[in-house]
Amino acid sequence: MTKKYIREQLGLKLSENLKIDDFRFVKSKNHIIRKLEDGFNLIEYRIIDYNPIFFIELSLAIRLNIVEEIINRFLGKEIMNPQSKTHTLTLGIGFNFLMGDSNDVKVENEDELRDIINKYNVGIKTKGLSYFTNYSNLLNANKFKKENILSDTSGVSYLLRNLMQSLTLMKLCNDPDFELLYPKYLEYYVPISGQEVVGRKAIVELYDYLKKCNYSNNIK
C-alpha cells in the first residue's frame, strides 16, 4: 500500500457511503464536502507515512458563512492569506474524540484499511451527521464554542480566530455574555509571534463593529 492509495480509498469509500447525504469527494483536495446555502460540512483526513505502517487522522468540520464573513473583514494579509478566506472553518472535531476513542488509527495492510473505513462509515452515520446538524445551528455552535474557551486550561482555544468566532456567535445569538466576556477574551488572547498588536487590534475592531449591529433575525 502507498499513502496515495490509502488517501484515494478513503475518499472514494467514504463519499460513496455518504452520497445519499449529498457529500462528494474532491480528489484534488483530499476531502469530502457537502456544500450548503450558508456554508459547508467537511470531512478531511491526514495520512502520516511510516511505510509499511500508516497513521490516519480524520476530522469533521463546519463552516458557517455568516460567522466567517464577518471575522474575515478584520483579518488583513499580515494575519492570513486573503485567498484562504473562503475556506476558513468555524467548528471542528477529531473523529476519535467524537467517538470517545483515544486510540491512534494505524493500518498496515488491506484488511486493516477495510476495517477502519467501515469504522469511519458507521461512526459518521451514527454520530458525525448528528454533529453536523447540531452545530450548524447558531445557538448550539455558540454554546459549544464559548464553553470550550471558558473551560480550556491549555490555552489552545485562546488563538485569535477562535476568540473572534466566539464573540461573533455570541452577538449573532444575542447572548448576554457578549459584553461580559469581551475583556476576558482580550486577556485570554495568545498571539502567534509577530501578531501581538495586529491580533489584539482585530479583536477590538470586531467587537466595536458587532456592538453596533442588530442580528435579532439571524438566530436559527
C-alpha positions in Angstrom: 0.0 0.0 0.0 1.0 3.6 -0.6 -0.1 6.9 1.0 -1.7 7.9 -2.3 -3.7 4.6 -2.4 -5.0 5.0 1.2 -5.9 8.6 0.6 -7.9 7.7 -2.6 -9.6 4.7 -1.0 -10.7 6.8 2.0 -12.2 9.4 -0.2 -13.9 7.0 -2.6 -15.4 4.6 0.0 -16.5 7.3 2.5 -18.1 9.5 -0.2 -19.8 6.5 -1.7 -21.4 5.8 1.7 -22.4 9.5 2.1 -23.6 10.1 -1.4 -27.2 9.9 -0.3 -26.4 12.7 2.2 -25.1 15.0 -0.6 -21.4 14.7 0.2 -18.9 14.4 -2.6 -15.2 13.5 -2.8 -12.9 16.3 -4.0 -9.8 14.3 -5.0 -7.6 17.3 -5.7 -8.1 18.5 -2.1 -8.4 15.1 -0.4 -11.6 15.8 1.4 -15.3 15.1 1.3 -17.6 18.0 1.3 -21.3 18.9 1.5 -22.0 22.4 0.3 -24.9 24.3 1.9 -26.5 27.6 1.3 -25.0 29.0 4.5 -21.6 27.2 4.5 -20.4 23.6 4.2 -19.7 20.4 6.1 -16.3 18.9 5.7 -14.7 15.5 6.3 -11.0 15.8 6.0 -8.1 13.4 6.7 -4.4 13.3 7.0 -2.2 10.3 6.5 1.2 10.0 8.1 3.5 7.8 6.2 5.8 5.4 8.2 5.7 2.8 5.4 4.7 0.0 5.9 2.7 1.5 8.8 0.4 4.4 8.1 -1.4 6.6 10.6 -4.8 8.2 9.7 -6.2 11.3 11.3 -9.8 12.0 10.3 -11.8 15.0 11.4 -15.2 16.7 10.8 -15.6 20.5 10.3 -18.3 23.1 9.8 -18.1 26.4 8.1 -20.8 28.9 9.0 -20.6 31.7 6.3 -22.3 34.3 8.4 -19.6 33.9 11.1 -16.6 33.6 8.8 -17.5 36.5 6.5 -17.8 38.9 9.5 -14.5 37.8 11.1 -12.5 37.8 7.8 -13.2 41.5 7.3 -10.9 42.2 10.2 -8.1 39.9 9.3 -5.6 41.6 7.0 -3.0 39.9 4.9 -0.5 40.3 7.7 -2.6 37.7 9.6 -3.9 35.4 6.8 -3.7 34.8 3.1 -6.8 36.5 1.5 -7.2 33.6 -0.8 -7.9 31.3 2.2 -10.9 33.3 3.4 -13.5 31.3 1.5 -12.2 28.1 3.1 -11.9 29.0 6.8 -13.7 26.7 9.3 -15.9 27.6 12.2 -16.0 24.4 14.2 -14.1 21.1 14.1 -13.7 17.8 15.9 -11.4 14.8 15.6 -13.2 11.6 14.7 -11.6 9.7 17.7 -12.8 12.5 20.1 -16.3 12.4 18.7 -16.4 8.6 19.2 -14.8 8.8 22.7 -11.9 6.7 21.4 -8.3 7.8 22.3 -6.5 5.0 20.3 -4.4 6.0 17.3 -5.6 4.7 14.0 -2.9 2.8 12.1 -3.1 0.5 9.1 -0.5 -1.9 7.7 -2.5 -3.9 5.2 -5.6 -4.0 3.0 -7.7 -5.8 5.7 -6.9 -3.2 8.3 -7.7 -0.4 5.9 -11.0 -2.0 5.0 -11.9 -2.3 8.7 -11.1 1.3 9.5 -13.1 2.5 6.5 -16.0 0.5 7.8 -15.5 2.0 11.3 -15.4 5.5 9.8 -18.6 4.9 7.8 -20.5 3.6 10.8 -19.3 6.4 13.1 -20.0 9.2 10.6 -23.5 7.9 10.0 -24.3 7.3 13.7 -22.6 10.4 15.2 -21.0 12.5 12.5 -24.1 13.5 10.7 -25.8 14.5 14.0 -22.7 16.6 14.8 -23.1 18.4 11.5 -26.8 19.0 12.1 -26.5 20.1 15.8 -23.6 22.5 15.4 -24.7 24.1 12.1 -27.3 25.7 14.4 -26.0 29.1 15.6 -27.3 28.6 19.2 -25.6 25.3 19.6 -22.4 26.5 17.9 -22.3 29.5 20.2 -22.7 27.3 23.4 -20.1 24.8 22.2 -17.5 27.4 21.2 -18.0 29.5 24.4 -17.8 26.5 26.7 -14.7 25.3 25.1 -12.9 28.6 25.6 -14.1 29.1 29.2 -13.2 25.5 30.2 -9.8 25.5 28.4 -6.8 25.1 30.7 -4.2 24.6 27.9 -4.6 27.9 26.0 -5.3 26.0 22.8 -8.7 27.7 22.5 -7.2 31.2 23.0 -6.0 31.7 19.5 -7.2 34.7 17.5 -9.8 33.1 15.2 -11.3 31.0 17.9 -11.9 34.1 20.2 -13.3 36.1 17.3 -15.6 33.3 16.2 -17.0 33.1 19.8 -17.6 36.8 20.0 -19.4 36.8 16.7 -21.5 33.8 17.6 -22.5 35.5 20.9 -23.6 38.6 19.1 -25.5 36.7 16.4 -27.3 34.8 19.2 -28.0 37.9 21.3 -26.0 36.2 24.1 -25.8 38.5 27.2 -22.3 37.3 27.8 -21.1 39.2 24.7 -20.1 42.3 26.5 -19.2 40.5 29.7 -16.7 38.1 28.1 -15.1 40.6 25.6 -12.5 41.9 28.2 -11.8 38.4 29.3 -11.2 37.3 25.7 -8.7 40.1 25.3 -6.8 38.8 28.4 -7.0 35.2 27.1 -5.6 36.0 23.7 -2.5 34.0 22.9 -0.9 35.6 19.8 1.2 33.9 17.2 4.7 35.5 17.2 4.5 38.8 15.3 0.8 39.2 15.7 0.7 40.6 19.2 -0.5 44.1 18.1 -2.4 43.3 14.9 -4.3 40.4 16.5 -5.4 42.4 19.5 -6.4 45.2 17.2 -8.6 42.8 15.1 -10.4 41.7 18.3 -11.1 45.3 19.3 -12.3 46.3 15.9 -14.5 43.3 15.6 -16.1 44.0 18.9 -16.7 47.6 18.1 -18.3 46.6 14.8 -20.5 43.9 16.4 -21.7 46.3 19.1 -23.4 48.5 16.5 -25.1 45.6 14.7 -28.5 44.1 15.3 -28.7 40.4 14.4 -32.1 39.6 16.0 -33.4 37.8 12.9 -30.3 35.6 12.4 -30.9 33.0 15.1 -31.7 29.6 13.8 
